[in-house]
Amino acid sequence: MVDLGKHGTTITLILMFVMLISYSIEPIRVTVGAAMDVVFGPLVNMPPAGLGVPFFIVVLVLSALTGFYSSVVQKYTVDYEHQTDVQKRMKEFQKEYREAQLSQDEKKIKKLEGKKDKMMAEQLEMSREQFKPMAFILVLSVPIFFWLLFRLNDLNILRHIALPLIGIRTLEQAALGPIPAWILWYFICSITISQIIRKAMNIGGI
């Protein structure tokens, strides 16, 4: 397991802020998207007629890639055995605490109160540990997302997709509230494939 140190959460928050700012600045977004086009461009430029793979299939492939490396990063940056142990001990503590309250055992309640802070500190540390992989995942995911936005303006791509329970939409058309169809499709694919990969790799949930 990779140790990101005590400042992992701070680094992640800074990266999230930087990525958010980058998204709002079009020259940065376009520059990153154009650079990534060297890698992923052939997917939509290949024959026949330069149309290449339908864009919704490209989104499926890249969301699968996202799900894979996200799972790998989480596997090697989060100690799931420790988290399972903390969760188990927290449940046992809560059960014991409730029983002491119901029985009005003041002596036992006082003893458990002294243990409560330690348990809460362990749970807080577990939450911080779960947050650490986001730094790596963001660095890998955001350029892919910028490339998808970059290619979305290509008039040659196939622009329609059929979504479950929603029907046929253009890629940019709102499909769930204000969420565009292509983003909704990306998250459906990413979450579904991630669950399969995590199950295969025996990775706990974040």
Residue frames as qw, qx, qy, qz and C-alpha x, y, z in Angstrom:
[[0.000, 0.887, 0.462, 0.000, 0.00, 0.00, 0.00],
 [0.397, 0.454, -0.018, 0.797, 1.27, 3.47, -0.93],
 [0.343, -0.651, -0.446, 0.509, 1.55, 5.91, 1.98],
 [0.262, 0.737, 0.255, 0.568, 0.59, 9.42, 0.87],
 [0.312, 0.076, -0.400, 0.858, 1.46, 10.88, 4.24],
 [0.052, -0.536, -0.628, 0.563, -0.53, 13.08, 6.59],
 [0.135, 0.488, -0.054, -0.861, -1.00, 15.79, 3.98],
 [0.183, 0.166, 0.867, 0.433, -2.74, 13.55, 1.40],
 [0.106, 0.732, 0.661, -0.123, -6.17, 15.10, 2.05],
 [0.047, -0.795, 0.007, 0.605, -4.82, 18.65, 1.70],
 [0.162, -0.294, 0.675, 0.658, -3.06, 17.78, -1.57],
 [0.172, 0.404, 0.866, 0.238, -6.26, 16.21, -2.89],
 [0.065, 0.827, 0.457, -0.322, -8.34, 19.29, -2.02],
 [0.086, -0.671, 0.287, 0.678, -5.80, 21.58, -3.72],
 [0.174, -0.052, 0.819, 0.544, -5.82, 19.37, -6.84],
 [0.156, 0.614, 0.773, 0.015, -9.63, 19.37, -6.92],
 [0.021, 0.845, 0.174, -0.506, -9.61, 23.17, -6.70],
 [0.132, -0.492, 0.542, 0.668, -6.99, 23.48, -9.48],
 [0.197, 0.200, 0.884, 0.374, -8.93, 21.07, -11.72],
 [0.132, 0.757, 0.609, -0.196, -12.15, 23.02, -11.14],
 [0.012, -0.791, 0.109, 0.602, -10.42, 26.28, -12.05],
 [0.201, -0.261, 0.743, 0.582, -8.86, 24.62, -15.13],
 [0.251, 0.463, 0.839, 0.138, -12.28, 23.44, -16.30],
 [0.118, 0.866, 0.379, -0.304, -13.60, 27.01, -16.22],
 [0.047, -0.735, 0.359, 0.574, -10.66, 28.36, -18.29],
 [0.837, 0.494, 0.142, -0.187, -11.29, 27.45, -21.94],
 [0.416, 0.748, -0.517, -0.015, -7.68, 27.84, -23.24],
 [0.264, -0.440, 0.833, -0.207, -6.43, 25.37, -20.63],
 [0.751, 0.159, 0.555, -0.321, -9.29, 22.96, -21.30],
 [0.747, 0.640, -0.050, -0.176, -8.75, 23.10, -25.07],
 [0.202, 0.727, -0.655, 0.038, -4.95, 22.82, -24.81],
 [0.426, -0.273, 0.833, -0.222, -5.16, 19.71, -22.61],
 [0.783, 0.353, 0.414, -0.303, -7.88, 18.24, -24.84],
 [0.607, 0.729, -0.282, -0.146, -5.80, 18.83, -27.96],
 [0.017, -0.601, 0.793, -0.097, -2.74, 17.22, -26.34],
 [0.573, -0.051, 0.772, -0.269, -4.78, 14.15, -25.36],
 [0.751, 0.530, 0.053, -0.390, -6.11, 13.97, -28.93],
 [0.283, 0.613, -0.725, -0.132, -2.72, 12.62, -29.97],
 [0.187, -0.173, 0.941, -0.223, -3.46, 9.53, -27.85],
 [0.416, 0.337, 0.772, -0.344, -7.20, 9.08, -28.25],
 [0.371, 0.532, -0.173, -0.741, -7.87, 10.84, -31.55],
 [0.173, 0.211, -0.871, -0.408, -7.37, 7.69, -33.67],
 [0.215, 0.278, 0.889, -0.292, -10.46, 6.21, -32.01],
 [0.381, 0.698, 0.426, -0.431, -12.71, 8.70, -33.79],
 [0.207, 0.713, -0.377, -0.553, -10.58, 9.28, -36.90],
 [0.335, -0.163, 0.891, 0.259, -10.29, 5.74, -38.19],
 [0.354, 0.014, -0.622, -0.698, -12.16, 4.54, -41.35],
 [0.405, 0.470, 0.584, 0.524, -14.80, 4.24, -42.66],
 [0.104, 0.798, 0.311, 0.506, -15.18, 7.79, -43.94],
 [0.223, 0.386, -0.387, 0.807, -13.17, 9.11, -40.99],
 [0.592, -0.565, -0.146, -0.556, -16.13, 8.49, -38.65],
 [0.163, 0.357, -0.814, 0.428, -14.29, 5.92, -36.57],
 [0.245, -0.300, -0.888, 0.248, -15.88, 4.35, -33.51],
 [0.263, -0.752, -0.416, -0.439, -19.27, 5.85, -32.47],
 [0.023, 0.585, -0.388, 0.712, -18.72, 8.41, -29.75],
 [0.742, -0.463, 0.139, -0.465, -20.89, 6.59, -27.20],
 [0.970, 0.001, -0.177, 0.166, -18.62, 3.54, -27.64],
 [0.442, 0.505, -0.354, 0.652, -15.56, 5.77, -27.15],
 [0.392, -0.586, 0.273, -0.654, -17.13, 7.01, -23.90],
 [0.950, -0.247, -0.040, -0.189, -17.77, 3.38, -22.87],
 [0.836, 0.237, -0.287, 0.403, -14.14, 2.41, -23.52],
 [0.219, 0.526, -0.355, 0.742, -12.71, 5.41, -21.66],
 [0.606, -0.531, 0.171, -0.567, -15.09, 5.00, -18.72],
 [0.981, -0.113, -0.151, 0.039, -13.95, 1.36, -18.51],
 [0.612, 0.380, -0.333, 0.609, -10.34, 2.59, -18.48],
 [0.197, -0.599, 0.260, -0.731, -11.25, 5.08, -15.75],
 [0.848, -0.396, 0.015, -0.353, -12.93, 2.35, -13.71],
 [0.924, 0.084, -0.266, 0.262, -9.90, 0.09, -14.05],
 [0.464, 0.373, -0.375, 0.710, -7.17, 2.50, -12.99],
 [0.407, -0.583, 0.158, -0.685, -9.38, 3.98, -10.24],
 [0.931, -0.309, -0.085, -0.175, -9.79, 0.51, -8.77],
 [0.816, 0.185, -0.295, 0.462, -6.07, -0.24, -9.04],
 [0.126, 0.553, -0.294, 0.769, -5.16, 3.08, -7.37],
 [0.633, -0.526, 0.108, -0.558, -7.62, 2.43, -4.55],
 [0.964, -0.116, -0.235, 0.037, -6.34, -1.10, -4.07],
 [0.749, 0.120, -0.267, 0.595, -2.78, 0.09, -3.49],
 [0.092, 0.452, -0.218, 0.860, -3.45, 3.30, -1.55],
 [0.605, -0.433, 0.114, -0.659, -6.17, 2.20, 0.88],
 [0.073, 0.186, -0.943, 0.265, -5.75, -0.40, 3.63],
 [0.628, -0.241, -0.369, -0.642, -9.11, -2.12, 3.32],
 [0.650, -0.192, -0.707, 0.200, -8.28, -4.74, 5.97],
 [0.212, -0.081, -0.468, 0.854, -7.69, -1.97, 8.51],
 [0.354, -0.116, -0.108, -0.922, -10.89, -0.21, 7.45],
 [0.682, -0.237, -0.611, -0.326, -12.90, -3.40, 7.83],
 [0.529, -0.182, -0.664, 0.497, -11.42, -3.88, 11.31],
 [0.000, -0.006, -0.262, 0.965, -12.25, -0.29, 12.32],
 [0.518, -0.172, -0.325, -0.772, -15.82, -0.63, 11.04],
 [0.677, -0.229, -0.699, -0.037, -16.28, -3.90, 12.90],
 [0.397, -0.179, -0.578, 0.690, -14.98, -2.47, 16.18],
 [0.168, -0.078, 0.040, -0.982, -17.12, 0.66, 15.72],
 [0.624, -0.254, -0.494, -0.550, -20.28, -1.45, 15.32],
 [0.640, -0.250, -0.676, 0.266, -19.39, -3.47, 18.41],
 [0.204, -0.055, -0.383, 0.899, -18.76, -0.26, 20.37],
 [0.359, -0.165, -0.164, -0.904, -22.08, 1.29, 19.29],
 [0.688, -0.284, -0.611, -0.272, -23.95, -1.88, 20.23],
 [0.551, -0.211, -0.611, 0.528, -22.26, -2.01, 23.65],
 [0.042, 0.037, -0.192, 0.980, -22.92, 1.71, 24.21],
 [0.511, -0.262, -0.345, -0.743, -26.63, 1.36, 23.38],
 [0.701, -0.296, -0.649, 0.010, -26.97, -1.61, 25.70],
 [0.397, -0.129, -0.497, 0.761, -25.30, 0.35, 28.52],
 [0.188, -0.124, -0.001, -0.974, -27.67, 3.28, 27.96],
 [0.629, -0.284, -0.498, -0.525, -30.74, 1.05, 27.93],
 [0.715, -0.315, -0.586, 0.217, -29.66, -0.67, 31.13],
 [0.208, -0.917, 0.046, -0.336, -28.70, 2.72, 32.64],
 [0.867, -0.263, -0.098, 0.411, -25.35, 1.33, 33.68],
 [0.007, 0.996, -0.093, 0.004, -23.65, 4.63, 34.57],
 [0.570, -0.593, 0.499, 0.274, -20.34, 2.99, 35.40],
 [0.676, 0.171, 0.600, 0.392, -20.15, 1.26, 32.03],
 [0.351, 0.879, 0.279, 0.162, -21.34, 4.36, 30.17],
 [0.215, -0.933, 0.248, 0.148, -18.57, 6.42, 31.80],
 [0.633, -0.327, 0.605, 0.355, -16.00, 3.79, 30.81],
 [0.590, 0.462, 0.567, 0.342, -17.24, 3.75, 27.22],
 [0.135, 0.984, 0.107, -0.048, -17.26, 7.55, 27.05],
 [0.371, -0.740, 0.451, 0.332, -13.52, 7.45, 27.61],
 [0.565, -0.017, 0.726, 0.391, -13.20, 5.06, 24.66],
 [0.466, 0.756, 0.449, -0.100, -15.52, 7.05, 22.41],
 [0.094, 0.904, -0.239, -0.342, -12.99, 9.75, 21.42],
 [0.332, -0.413, 0.777, 0.339, -10.47, 7.11, 20.34],
 [0.508, 0.363, 0.773, 0.110, -13.07, 5.35, 18.20],
 [0.337, 0.890, 0.238, -0.193, -14.15, 8.63, 16.59],
 [0.090, -0.787, 0.473, 0.385, -10.52, 9.52, 15.84],
 [0.427, -0.119, 0.845, 0.298, -10.01, 6.15, 14.14],
 [0.465, 0.625, 0.627, 0.003, -13.16, 6.66, 12.07],
 [0.167, 0.933, -0.048, -0.314, -12.00, 10.14, 11.04],
 [0.233, -0.575, 0.682, 0.387, -8.62, 8.77, 10.00],
 [0.502, 0.213, 0.820, 0.171, -10.39, 6.06, 7.99],
 [0.392, 0.834, 0.360, -0.143, -12.40, 8.74, 6.16],
 [0.003, 0.860, -0.361, -0.360, -9.21, 10.64, 5.36],
 [0.402, -0.280, 0.814, 0.314, -7.59, 7.47, 4.04],
 [0.524, 0.510, 0.681, 0.044, -10.55, 6.88, 1.74],
 [0.249, 0.930, 0.097, -0.252, -10.06, 10.40, 0.35],
 [0.384, -0.614, 0.502, 0.472, -6.37, 9.95, -0.53],
 [0.558, 0.148, 0.701, 0.419, -6.78, 8.04, -3.86],
 [0.340, 0.854, 0.374, -0.120, -8.72, 10.96, -5.32],
 [0.107, -0.814, 0.331, 0.465, -5.49, 12.89, -5.97],
 [0.320, -0.215, 0.813, 0.437, -4.15, 10.17, -8.27],
 [0.382, 0.499, 0.774, 0.075, -7.53, 9.51, -9.87],
 [0.197, 0.897, 0.191, -0.347, -8.12, 13.20, -10.66],
 [0.139, -0.655, 0.522, 0.528, -4.72, 13.60, -12.33],
 [0.258, -0.017, 0.888, 0.380, -5.55, 10.68, -14.64],
 [0.258, 0.579, 0.772, -0.049, -9.26, 11.35, -15.18],
 [0.118, 0.801, 0.165, -0.563, -9.48, 15.09, -15.82],
 [0.010, -0.455, 0.582, 0.674, -7.36, 15.06, -19.03],
 [0.127, 0.228, 0.926, 0.273, -9.62, 12.30, -20.40],
 [0.122, 0.727, 0.600, -0.311, -12.67, 14.37, -19.51],
 [0.043, 0.716, -0.152, -0.680, -11.16, 17.44, -21.22],
 [0.085, -0.183, 0.794, 0.574, -10.50, 15.36, -24.34],
 [0.151, 0.488, 0.858, 0.047, -14.12, 14.17, -24.45],
 [0.101, 0.821, 0.291, -0.482, -15.25, 17.80, -24.25],
 [0.075, -0.553, 0.482, 0.676, -12.72, 18.71, -26.96],
 [0.078, 0.010, 0.889, 0.452, -13.98, 15.99, -29.32],
 [0.226, 0.569, 0.726, -0.312, -17.63, 16.71, -28.59],
 [0.217, 0.738, -0.012, -0.639, -17.34, 19.72, -30.92],
 [0.128, -0.239, 0.796, 0.541, -16.28, 17.49, -33.84],
 [0.630, 0.291, 0.027, -0.719, -19.14, 17.54, -36.34],
 [0.514, 0.308, -0.738, -0.310, -18.04, 14.22, -37.86],
 [0.043, -0.077, 0.936, -0.341, -18.84, 12.10, -34.79],
 [0.365, -0.427, -0.750, -0.349, -22.12, 10.23, -34.48],
 [0.071, -0.314, 0.310, -0.895, -24.11, 12.49, -32.20],
 [0.712, -0.314, -0.115, -0.618, -26.98, 10.31, -30.91],
 [0.138, 0.185, -0.922, 0.312, -27.24, 7.79, -28.09],
 [0.664, -0.395, -0.445, -0.452, -30.07, 5.60, -26.76],
 [0.032, -0.360, 0.693, -0.624, -30.15, 5.71, -22.95],
 [0.276, -0.291, -0.913, 0.079, -31.99, 3.18, -20.74],
 [0.119, -0.658, -0.668, 0.328, -35.44, 4.46, -19.63],
 [0.040, -0.636, -0.022, 0.770, -34.75, 7.84, -21.27],
 [0.678, 0.653, 0.338, -0.024, -34.66, 7.10, -24.98],
 [0.668, 0.346, 0.182, 0.633, -32.66, 8.64, -27.84],
 [0.172, -0.936, -0.057, 0.300, -30.83, 11.86, -27.12],
 [0.546, 0.726, -0.238, 0.345, -28.14, 13.89, -28.82],
 [0.691, -0.002, -0.455, 0.561, -24.85, 13.84, -26.92],
 [0.138, 0.200, -0.256, 0.936, -25.21, 17.42, -25.67],
 [0.481, -0.475, -0.351, -0.648, -28.94, 17.19, -24.91],
 [0.344, -0.364, 0.598, -0.626, -30.04, 17.17, -21.26],
 [0.559, -0.040, -0.801, -0.211, -30.92, 13.61, -20.22],
 [0.551, -0.502, -0.623, 0.236, -31.33, 13.79, -16.43],
 [0.235, -0.858, -0.181, 0.420, -32.15, 17.27, -15.19],
 [0.215, 0.916, -0.237, -0.242, -29.37, 19.51, -16.53],
 [0.538, -0.424, 0.676, 0.271, -26.93, 16.61, -17.02],
 [0.488, 0.528, -0.465, -0.517, -26.02, 16.10, -20.72],
 [0.968, 0.086, -0.044, -0.231, -26.57, 12.65, -22.22],
 [0.702, 0.458, -0.485, 0.249, -22.87, 11.92, -22.76],
 [0.053, -0.502, 0.631, -0.590, -21.93, 12.69, -19.14],
 [0.782, -0.186, 0.306, -0.510, -24.79, 10.56, -17.83],
 [0.938, 0.267, -0.211, -0.064, -23.67, 7.70, -20.11],
 [0.394, 0.567, -0.596, 0.410, -20.07, 8.13, -18.92],
 [0.318, -0.413, 0.613, -0.594, -21.05, 7.79, -15.26],
 [0.913, -0.006, 0.112, -0.392, -23.40, 4.85, -15.89],
 [0.846, 0.380, -0.358, 0.108, -20.61, 2.97, -17.67],
 [0.224, 0.572, -0.601, 0.511, -17.90, 3.97, -15.18],
 [0.537, -0.369, 0.494, -0.577, -19.88, 2.99, -12.07],
 [0.955, 0.076, 0.033, -0.284, -21.08, -0.30, -13.55],
 [0.782, 0.429, -0.398, 0.215, -17.67, -1.40, -14.82],
 [0.001, 0.599, -0.583, 0.549, -15.94, -0.21, -11.63],
 [0.744, -0.306, 0.360, -0.472, -18.19, -2.46, -9.53],
 [0.972, 0.205, -0.105, -0.041, -17.31, -5.48, -11.67],
 [0.538, 0.562, -0.470, 0.417, -13.58, -4.70, -11.49],
 [0.261, -0.563, 0.516, -0.591, -13.68, -4.06, -7.73],
 [0.908, -0.167, 0.200, -0.328, -15.49, -7.35, -7.16],
 [0.901, 0.341, -0.226, 0.147, -12.90, -9.19, -9.28],
 [0.413, 0.531, -0.470, 0.571, -10.03, -7.50, -7.41],
 [0.607, -0.496, -0.578, 0.227, -11.67, -7.95, -4.00],
 [0.201, 0.218, -0.180, 0.938, -11.63, -4.23, -3.25],
 [0.087, -0.559, -0.694, 0.445, -13.82, -2.76, -0.55],
 [0.151, 0.810, 0.457, 0.336, -16.15, 0.19, -1.11],
 [0.301, -0.042, -0.172, 0.937, -15.24, 3.85, -0.81]]
